Amino acid sequence: MGNREDLLAGAKRCLLEKGYGRTTARDIASAAGVSLAAIGYHYGSKDALLTQAMMEAMGEWGDELGRVLAELGEETDPQERFVAAWDKVLESFVEHRGLWSVQIEILAQMEHAPELRAMLGGAQKEARLGLSAMFQGVPEVPDTPDELARGAFYQALLAGLASQWVVSPELAPSGREFLQGLRLVGASVLPGAGAGPAVSS
């Protein structure tokens, strides 16, 4: 790898091990085996590099989970597929805890980091289309208002579940509890929708 790729790999390791706020430029340079000056030359700033590293790590997580969800198969009952998909998400949180902890930490930094806000905001559309495809088990979806709305809904569920899981993993809802919540909300806002059977404990 070249210095640019080495820096990105080093930044990802530092993010997952130390978090956003505790990672210094020197930490990254040391992990990458390059000089401090290389950060400015290739990425402009430490924050820009860390943001890029976080976005790449999230992309890798999405690719990995997407492959897992695609294996669920389209023939599966839609409700059971929904349950299984969110249970797989929970399993991925266990394997990638550092990634989700740093996600929440970065959100808290955005109020005072316009560059960070701009970079993450610019990725929203792509993220929503990616989530829509991933949870439907298809390679990609068209760029339409419906798919963006579907993706935004999944994004909200994902962020909320991640926050609950990071705070208290044992209290985070399972896939079946998520399904029951969807039924209950649907019954209250969509005409003719039923709540369905209660979730067994």
N, C-alpha and C positions, 0 to 999 in steps of 0.2 A: 504494500500500500504506500501511497505518497503521504506527505505531511498533512494534507487536507483530510484524507480518509482516516489517518491515524488520530488526528484531533477529534474527529467526530466519534470514533470508537472510544477514545479516552473520555470524552465528555459524557457519553452514555454510561460508562462504568461509574464515573463520579456521581452522576445524577442519581443512579439507582442505589449507590452505596452511601452517599453523604447527603443527598437532597439538593435542592436548588440554592437555598440561601447559604449553606455551609461550604459549597464548592467554590474554590478560588481558581483564578487563572493559573496559578502555579500548580495547583492540584491537577488540572487538566493537562498542562504541558508535561508534567512529570509522568502522568499515566500514558500519555501519547509518545513520550520519549523525544520531544521536540523542544525548541526554544519558546520562551514566552512571546517573542515577537511574531512567531508564526500565527498566533491566534488573531492578532490584528490584521496581518497580511491576508489571511485566507477568509476570515469571517467578519472582520471589522471590530467586533467586541466580544467579550466573554458571554454577555447575555444573548447576543445573536447566535453564538455557537451553541449555548445550552438549549435555546429554544429549538434550533434545528435538530439537535440531538433528541430532544423530547418528542418532536414530531416524527422523527424517523423511528424511534422506539415504539410509538403508538401505531405507526404504520405496520411495523413488524408484528405487533400484537394482533392487529386487525387481520393481517394475512394469515396468521396462525389460527386464529379463531374462525376465520372464514372457511378454512379448509375443514375444520372440525364440524362446523355447522352444515357444510355441503354434504358431509357424510351421513347426515340424518335422513336424507332422501326426501323427495317431493311426495312420495306415496304415504308418508306418515300422516296420521290425523292432524289437522292444523293446530288444534288445541294441545295435543300431546307434543307436537313439534315445538310449540311456543314454550311449554314447560321444559322440555329437554334443552332447548337453546339457552334459556336463562340459567339453568343449572350448569351448563357448560361455561357460561360467563363467570359464574361464581367460582368454578374450579380454576378458571384462568386468573382470577384475582389472587388466589392462594399462590399460584406459581409466579405471578408478577406483582407481588405486593408493593415493591419499591416503586414501580411505574405509577401505580395509582396513588400512592402517598405523595409523590412529587407532583402529580397532576393537581391535586388539591392545594398543595403549597404554592404552585405557580399561579393558580387562580387568585390567591390572596395577594400576590405581588403586582397584579396588572393595574391596579389603581394608580400606582406610581411608576409604571413602566410602559409608556405609550408605544415604544417599539415592540415590546412583547405583545401588547394588545393587538397591534396592527397585524403582526405575523399570524397570531392565532385566529384573529377574525377573518383574515384572508383565506384560511383553510376551512372555514365553516361549511361552505357549500359542498366542497369535495368530500368532507367528512360525512355529511348527511346522506349524500348519494351512496357513499360506500357502506354506511350502516344499513340503508334500505336494502341494498343488494345482499349484504351479508346475512341479515336476518330472514331474507326470503330464500336464501340458499342458491342464488344465481350469480353469475360472474359480474354482471353490471346491470344497471337500470338506466333508462333514458332520463335526461335532464328536463323533468317536467314539474309543475307545481305540486302534483299529487305525490311524486316520489320524494320531493324535497320536504313536503309535510310529513310523510311517513318517516323519513330519516330524522327529522327534527323530533318527532315523538319518541323514536328509539333512542335518540341522543339524550333526551330528557330522562328517560327511564334508566339509561346506562349511568349517567352522571349521578342520579339520585341513589341508585343501588351501590355504586362505588363509594359514595360518601358514607352511606350507612355501614357498609362492610368495613371500611377503614376504621371507623369509630368503634364498631362493635360487631365483629364477624358473626358471633353466635346469634345475634338478633336480626341479621339481614334476611329479608324474605327469600324463600325458596322459589323455584320456578312455578310450583303449583300455587303458592300463595300469591305470586304475581298474577297468575291467571285468574284467581278468584277476585283479586282487586280490580282487574280489567272488567270482569263480568259485573261487579257491583257498580263501578263507575259507569259502564255502558248502560246498565239498566236505569240509572238515574238521569242520563242525559240523552239517550237515544230511544225514540218511541218504539215500543214493541220488543226491546231487548230484555232478556231475562237474566237474572242473577245466576242461575244454575245452582247446582248442589254446593253445599258448603264444603270448605276444605277440611279434611279430616286431620286431626292432630297426631 
